[in-house]
Amino acid sequence: MPKKNTFDIDRFVEAIEANYRKWNPPIITFIANRGATPFEVLVSTLLSLRTKDEVTGEAAKRLFAVARTPQAMMELAPETIEKLIYPVGFYPTKAKRLLEISRILLDRYDGKVPDDLDALTALPGVGRKTANLVLVEGFKIPAICVDTHVHRISNRIGYVKTKTPDQTEMALRKKLPKRHWVRYNELLVAFGQTLCRPVSPFCSRCPVSEMCPRIAVDRHR
């Protein structure tokens, strides 16, 4: 068991970055890198909740072919949005949320997405994970987005010891060097989807296997 605070996070991130090009980027990163606006990043992130990346990508493509701004979104009926984004998870609820958010953006923010965590989390259906991802991918503002992959891997490598994603975010805010904030989620999501799986991770092919204490890993490949 490694001693506390001995994990070399710089070396870890460098090793993941060196292998990142072999893996598919997370869908929100892919959409952002294609020139998406902050509104498109926000919408895509909401669509992605409880939904596979490939489904999110196609749903976002269909929706943005019709509406790419809050103004255009408000011109659509809820039923139309539902059809465009189906079969993302909870698509009826998400269709209503998109209209609610679009109206708020038009009424309070001149149709623009705010680049502030508190303002983002005040929007309907926007939690800390979504808000932080919008800051990172929509505005390139350093923030720590903690999804299931970031939470799992950060604990698995022993960098933090937390029970929930929110606890992981707060622990990383205190400990993770700010130079890694923007890319940490992007790198760990791709890593987690490809090698560092929740069950039976591919440790034999892992670029950081010699660093990892494999905390709570019962079996691996």
N, C-alpha and C positions, 0 to 999 in steps of 0.2 A: 504494500500500500504506500503510494508516494506521500511525502510529507506535504502538509498544507502549504499552498501558495508556491509550489515548485513547478507547476505545469507551465510550460513555455508556450504561451498563447501566440506569440509572434511566429514561432516556428510552425505551430499548428496551422495558422491561417495561411502562411506562405506555402505549406505543403498542399493544402486544399486548393489554393489558387493555381498552383502549378498543374493540377490535374483537372481543374474545372472545365476546360474546353472539351474534354472527352464526354462530358455529361450534358444533358438537356437543361437549359436554364429554367427556373421557375416561370410559369406562364405570365405573371405580372411583370417580371423583369423583361421577358421577351416582348410584351406589348409596349412597355415603357421605352425599350431600346429602339422600337420602330417609330418613335416620335410621338407617342401618345401625350395628350394634354393632361394636366392634373385631374380634370373632370373624368376623362377616359380611364385614368388609373384608378380613381375612386370607384367608378362604376364597375370596372373589371374586378377589383378587389372584392366588392360586395357580391358579385356573381360567383366568385371563386369559393366562397365559404361553403363548406360541406359538399364540394363539387370537384371532380377530377379535372386536371389541367386541360386535357384535350377537349372536354365538354365546355369548359369556361372559354377557351380560345375561340371555338366555333360560335358560341352564343354571343360573345362580345363582337365578333366580326359581323354577324347578322344585325345586331342592334345598332352598331356604329354605321352601318350602311344606310340606316334610316335616320338616326339621331346621334349627333356627336356633341351636342351642347345642352345645357339645361332648358334653353328656349325650345329647341327642337323636341326634347323629351316631353315637355309639357303639352305638346300638340298631339301626343299619342294617347290613345285610350289604354287603360290598364290591361284589357284583354289583348290588345295588340302587342304590348310589351311582353306579356306572358307567352304568347306564341313565338315571339322572336327569341326569347331566352330559354325556352323549354329545350332540354330537360334538366337545367341546373337545379340543384337542391332548393326546395321551398320557393319555387319560381313565382307562385301567386303573391306571397309575402314580399319577395324582392321587387316585383313589379310595382307594388304600392310604395315601397320604400324609395325607389328611384324617383317616383313622382313627388313624394314628400320632400325629399332632399333637393330636387330640382327647384321646387317652389321656394324653399328656404334660401337657397343660393341666390335666386333672383330677387327675393324680397329683402334680404339682409346684406348680401355680399356682391351686388351688382353682377350676378351670374358667374362669379369666380369662386373657386374652391379656396377656402382659407388655408394658410400655411402655418397654422397654430394648432397644437395638440388639443388644447381645451375646446377650441371652436369646432374642431373636427369631431371630437367625442360627444359633443352636444347634438350632432346630427342624428336623426333616427337610424338605429341599427348599426351605428359606427362605434365599435369598441376600440380599445387601445391597440390591439394588433392591427386592425384595419387602418387606424389613424397614423400609426408609426410607419406602416408600409407606404401610405400615400406621401408622407413627408420624405421618405427615402427615395421612392421611385418617381414620384411626381415632381418633387422640388429639389432632390439631391441634398436635402437637409439631414445632417447626422441625427439618427434616431435608432432605437433598438426595437425591432419588430420580433416578437417571440411567438412563433407558432409551435405546433407539436414537435417538429424536427429540431428547432433551436432549443426548445426546453429539454427534449430527450438527450440530444447529443451533448449539450453543455453539462448536463449531470453525468452522462456516461463517461465523459473524459475526466470527470472530477474537478472541472473548473468552478462549478457552483454546486451547492447542495440545497436544492429547493423542492417543494412539493407541487407547485402550480406554475403555469406560464407567467402569471403576474408577478409572482415572487422571483422568477428567473429574470424577468425584465429589470426589476429593481436591483437585483444582485449584479447583473451585468452593467447597469448604469454606474454602479460604484466601482466595478473592477475592470471591465473591458476598456482598453485604451481607445480613446475617441477616434483614432485613425482607422479603426476597424468597424465602426458603427454602421456606416453606409452599406458595406458589402457582407456583413456577418450573416444576415438572414439569407441573402441570395446564395452565398456559398454553402451554408449548412443545409438549406432546403434541397439543393441539387445533390449534395453529398448524402443526405438522408434518404432521398428518393432512390438513389442509385446503389449505394454501398452500405451505409450505416442504417439499415432497416430496423424497424421496431422489434421484429422477431427474427432471430437467426441472421445477424448482419454478416456481410462478406468480409470478415476480418483478414482472410488470406489474401485479399486483393486491395486492402486498405493502405493508402499512402502514409497513414499516421499510426499504424498498428503498434509500432514499437513504443509509442508515447502513451498509448491508451490503457488505462487500468481496467477497462471493460466493466465498469460498475453496473451491477444488476443485469449483466448479460449471462443468461443461463446456458445458451448454446449459440454457436456461431459456425460459419462456413469458411 
